[in-house]
Structures are given as structure tokens and as C-alpha cells.
Amino acid sequence: MTTIDTQRTLPAEWAQQSGVMLTWPHDRTFWAPQLAAVENVYLEIASAICAREELLVVCRDPDHRAHAEGLLRERGCPQHRLHLAIAPSDDTWARDHGPIAVLEDGLPHLLDFTFNAWGGKYPYAQDDAINRAVAAAGAFGDTPLTQIGLILEGGSIDTDGAGTLLTTRHCLLTPTRNTDLDETAIEAELRTVLGVQRILWLDHGALAGDDTDGHIDTLARFCDQRTIAYVRCSDPTDEHYDELQAMEAELTALRDASGEPYRLLALPMPRPHYKHDGQRLPATYANFLIINGAVLMPTYDDPIHDEAAIEILGSAFPGREIVGINCVPIIQQYGSLHCLTMQLPVGVLTSNDR
């Protein structure tokens, strides 16, 4: 059992950020067959981030760093906003191998949870070491990084920033992650390490093609302490219908910390996308990223549903620009925009323009 000596809080994604971490794709990852298309999506994401905050890019080696830096400069990303670090990588899902930040007396502390590629589905040894390599290179500044034995991916949890955590049993209780821990033990660890007081569990909502065992960031997301945006399936003939209807009922039954029902915003499902072998891909608008002044939302070459989702998220985030980024190339590897990114709170990255 983990013990800590200080009071921790887990900030909401909409809290002010210093920047966002990306692990850049390369030809030794599963992205190799479509690398140019994937890099273009990364550049769209990077450009939107750099217009508003700092960007930390993790590259596999010096040559890869020079390549990524050149692309970013060509795209117009300002040099003073760019931080490039070197760490070998198996894959590029920074949401899950990147550090999860908590605050201690208002100061950031990065937690390096154990990463095992969603229960050992893919190679992961290099990804599990990325945070330590980046910290050793000084890219996190003076922010402390602490290794945590618990296996936990950032995409598997979402928080309102006020002590409530939203997650799924199917993911966190999968035996290939924390084999010796039951629900009670995992709850105790999360309360201690992340400083949360309430854990809301969902039992339904799996998407076809999802290889994460039900990450919450593909299904339902806090937009503020009273609002949850979630994926709804309205087509009874769709394979997702029963599961997502059951998830909607669970969300309707949830209560916030004051005992009131949440304001629920239903996001549409985009039109189906498939791999060449017929596998349906987990396209979802819930996989958005909140940054300073904007929300980056994945789009899927579906003008009607893309526009509807942008309008719905616009109502959830007044004052923030909703920026659509085409993520059709990204879902080919079963993830989307939020899965590629990890936000870092104020105090971790500082501008190079000094």
C-alpha cells in the first residue's frame, strides 16, 4: 500500500496548463505504413497547442529530434514554445505512458505510474521508461517525478478537479494490470496517490476496436464539475446500442458531490470506420483535449456529426475555441486525439524565450 506525507489534489484538465507532451511517431512504431499522414495530424495538434502554450516533444534519438524539429518549424510552431527531449519509444500514446500530474500545496508533482501496454498487448519496456529519461534530461525542470508501482494509464481516469474520479471497472479491474488488487485496494491506492475522495465507476460502454479495455476518455468526460459529455448511440441496429444505452443509464444515476444529478451532454457517434480486415475502429468525439483557451476535438470525415459534436462541445466550454482536427489516420491504431497527448500543469514547462 502506498503512503504519502503531503496532501495531494488531481487537477482537472481545464485547469491552467504550462504545456502538453507528445511522443513523436517514427518508422519503428505501428505508424510506419502511414507515417506521413500520421505526422501531419501530429503537426495539426502541435500547431494548435503552440499557439496557446508550451509543447514538449519526445523523440527517439538525435536524428529523429532534428526531423521532428524541422517539421514543426516548417509548420510555424514558434521555437520559444518548443521543448524537445530524447527517449526511445515503442509507441506514441503519451496519454498512457506520460506522467500524471498532481498538485502538492499548489506545486506540480509528476507521477510515473507503471505502464504495461494495456495489459501486455504490445511491447512496452521503452515506453515505460520514457518519463524517467525525460526527467533525467531536465525537460520537466525542477518538477519532481515519483515512480508508482500501480499500473495505471492516463486515459483510464477523468477528474472534475474537486476530488471526484470517473473510471470503468472493465479497465481498472482487468487481471492483466494489477493482478493482486481488488476494487477496494485499487480505490485505496487512487485515493492515496491521487488525492481523490470519490470514485465513480461505470460498468458499460465498450467501443468496437478498443484495445484499452474501456478507457473512460473514449466514453465520458467531465467538462466542468457539474457537466459530463458522453457518447450516445441512437441507432438500435448499431452494435454499440445496448452497451451505450446502459452506460447512459449509469451516468443518469450518478450524483455530484452535492448530491445533484449531472448535466449530461450527449455526443453523437461518427459514421463507422473500418480497417482493411473489416475491424470497426473506435472513433469517438469524447477523445477531446482541453488546453488553454481551446478544446481540440477529433473529427472523422463526417461533416454532419463532426459539426454537431463541435456545437455540443462549444456549449460545454463557453469562452474556449473548439478546434476540429481530422483523426481518421489515428484511429487506424485504435486511439484518437486525447490518447496522443498529456497535459502538464503550470510550473512544469517554462518558455524558452528568456
N, C-alpha and C positions, 0 to 999 in steps of 0.2 A: 504494500500500500504506500502510495506517495504521500509525503508530508511536506508542507512548506511553512515558512515562518512569517510571510507577509500576506496582506490582503490583496487579492487579485480581482480584476474585472476583465471581462471579454468584450471589447468594443464592437458596436455594430458596424457593418460595412459602410454605412453612410457617415460615420464619424470622419472628421478631417484626416486626410492621409498625407504622408510625405511622398509616397510613390507606389509603384506596382512592380512586381517581379515577373519576368518572363524567362523561360528557359528556351533558347532558340533552337529550332529544328535543324537537323543535319542528315546527311546521307547514310548514317549508321542507325537511324531510327526507322520506325514503321512508316514514316513520312516519305521515304526515299522515292517511291514511284510517282509521287505527285508533289515533289518538294517545292517547285517554283510556285505552284498555286497556293500551297500552304504558307510559304514565306510571304506571299502577297497579303494574305489575311493577317499574318503577324504584323506586317508593316501598317496595315489599316488600324489595327489595335494600338500599336506603338505610337502612331501619329496622333491618335485621339488622346492618348494618355499624356504624351509630351506637350500637348497644347495646354495642359492643365496642372501637371505635377511631374515629379521625377520618374524616371524609368530605369530599373535595374535589369540588365540583360545578361543571363548566364550562358556562356559559350563553352564549347567542348575543349578547345585548345587555342593557341595564339592565331593560327591561320583562320580558324572559324570566327574568332573575335574580329579580325580585320575584315572578313567577309561581311559579317553582320553590321559592323560599324559603317562600312561603305554603303550598304543598302539603306541604313537608317538616315545617313547624311543625304543621300540622293532623294529620299522621301521628304526631306526638310525638317527632320527632327533636330531641334537645337542642341548643339554639343553640350551646353551647360546643364541640360536636363538628363543627359545620358550617363549611366554608370555601367561599365562592362566588367564582368568578372569571369574567371575561368574555372570550370569544374566539369569533369567528364560526366556524360549523361546517357542513360539507357533510352529515355523517352523525354517528353517535354511537358508533362501535366503538372505545372507549378502549383496549382491549387492543392494537389495531394502530396507532393513531396516538399513543397515550400514550408517555411516556418509559419506557425500560428502565433499571432501576437496577443499578449495580454498587457494590461497596464498595472503597474505597482506604484501607488502614490502618484499617479498621473504620468509615470515614465514607462516607456515601452520595454518589454521583456519578450524575447523571441523563444518559442518552444519548438524544439526539434523532435516531434513525435516520430516513432518508428514507422517506416513505410515498407510494405511488402507487396506492392503491386496488386492491391485489391484481393488479397488472399493468395498470393503466389501464382497469379495467372501469367505473368510475364517476367523477364529479367528485371531486377530492381536494385542490385547492390550499389551501382554507381549513383542512382537517383537517391538512395537512402543516405548517401554521403555528401550530397550537394550542399546542404545548409552549413555543414561544418567547414567545407572548403571555401565557401563564400565568406563565412565569418573570419576564417584564418587569413583571407586575403584583404580583410579590412573593409569589405563592401557594406557591412552593416554598421560601420562606425563604431561607436562605443557601446552600442546596444548589446546587452548580454544575451547569449544563446545557451539554452539548457537542454540537454538531451533527456527525452522522456521515453521510458520503456513501452508505454502503451502504444499499440498500433492504432493510428487514427489519421484519416485523411480530411483535409480542409473541406472538401466537397460534401462530406457526410454530416456536417453540422451547420446550423444557421442560428444567429442570435439577434435579439432585439436590443442588445447593448445595456439592458437593465436587469440582467440576471436570468433571463429565460432562454433556453436552448431548444431548438426544434431538430429532430432527427428521426431515423427509421430503425425499427428493430431488425429488419431483414439485413441491413448493412452492419450495424454495430455488433449484433449478436451472431454474425456468421462465424462458425467454428474455425475457419482458416485464418482469422485475425487473432483475437485474444482467446485462445483455446480454454484457458483455465478460469476465465472470468464470466460470471453470470450477469444478468441485468443489474442486480443490486450492486455488485462490485464495480461494474463499469460506471454506474451512476455516481458512486462514491468517488471514483477517480476523476470523473469530469467535474464534479463539484469542487474537489480539492485543487486540481491543476488549473482549471479554467476560471474558477471563482463564480460559477453559476449557482443559482438557487433552485430553479425549476427546470425540469427536463420534460418536454412534450414529445411523446413517442407516436409515430404513425406505423400502422401495420399494413397499409395498402399503398399502391401507386407505382409498381414497377413498369418501366417502359421497355418495349421490344428493342433488342440490340444493346441494352445497357449491360456493361460488364463490371459495374461497380457494386452490384448487389443492392441498388436502390439509393444512390446518393440523393440527399434532400435538395441539393442545388439544381437538380433536374425536374423537381416536382413542386416545391412550395417554398416561398421566400418571404421573410419579413421585409416590408417596405418602410415601416415605422413601428412603434411599439404597439399600435392598435390594428395594423393592416398586414394581411398576408396575401400575396399574389400566388396563384396556383394554376396548374394545368387542368383544364376541363376537357373531357371528351363528350361531345353531344351526339355522336353517331352510334346508335345501338349495334350497327354491323361492324364497327371497328373492334379490333382485338383488345384495345385498351379500355373499352367502355365499362365493363364491370369493375375492374380494378380502380379506375379513376373516379367512378361514381362512389365506390366505397371510401376512397380517400376523401372525397368532398364531404361525405357524411361525417367522417372523423374530424375534419377541420371545422365543420359547423358546430360540433360538440365541444371543441376546445374553448377554454376561457383564458383571458389575460390575467395578469397579476392582481387586478382589482375585481376579478370575478365576472367580467363582462365578456360577451362573445366578440370574436374578432370581426373586423370589417374584412370581408373576403372579396378579392378581385379575381375573376376567372379569366385566365389567358386561353386563347384558342389553341388547338393543336394545328401545326402546319401540315400541309399536304404530305403524304408519306414519301420518304426517300428510301432507296434500297441499294445495297451493294450489288456487285455483278453476280453474286451467287444467290441473290434473292433475299438475303437477310435484311429485314427492316432496320433502319437506323434511328437512334434516339434523338430526333430533332425536337427541341423544346425551347420555348421562349422564356422559361423560368431560369435559364442559364445566363442571366444578365450580370453585368459587373457595375457596381456603383463606384464612381470616382468623384473627385472634387468638381462640383458643378455640372455633372453629367451622369447618364446611365448608358453604358454600351450594351446594346441588345442584339443578339444574333438574329439574322434573317435567313430565309431559306428559299429564295426564288419563288415566293408565293405572295404576290402583291396584295391580295385581299387579306390574308391572315397576318402577313407582316405588318401591314398598315394598321390593322385592328389592334395588334399587340402593342405597337408603338403608342397608339392613342390611350390604351388602358394604362400602360406604364407612365405615360405622361400625367394621367390623373393621380397616380400614386406618388409621383415625385414632382410636385409643382416647384418651379424655380430651377429645375435641372433639365438640361437639354437631353433628349433621347436620341442617341446616335445608333443607327442601324448598321451592322457590319455583316456582310454575307459570309456565313459559316458553313456553306454546303461542303467545301473541301474538308473542313474539320470534323464533321460528323462521320466522315468515312472511317475514322478510327474511334468512333463511339463516344466522343465527347463534344463539347462546344466551347463557347467563348469564356465563360466563367471558369471552366476547367483548366484553361491555359494560364490563368493569372492568379497572383496572390498579392493582395494589397498590404501595404506596410504603413503603420501609423506615423503620425508626426513624431519627429525625433530620430528616425532611423536613417533616412536618406537626406542629405543636405545638398543644396545646389553647388555645382562646380564653378559657378560664376562668382568667384570671390577674389 
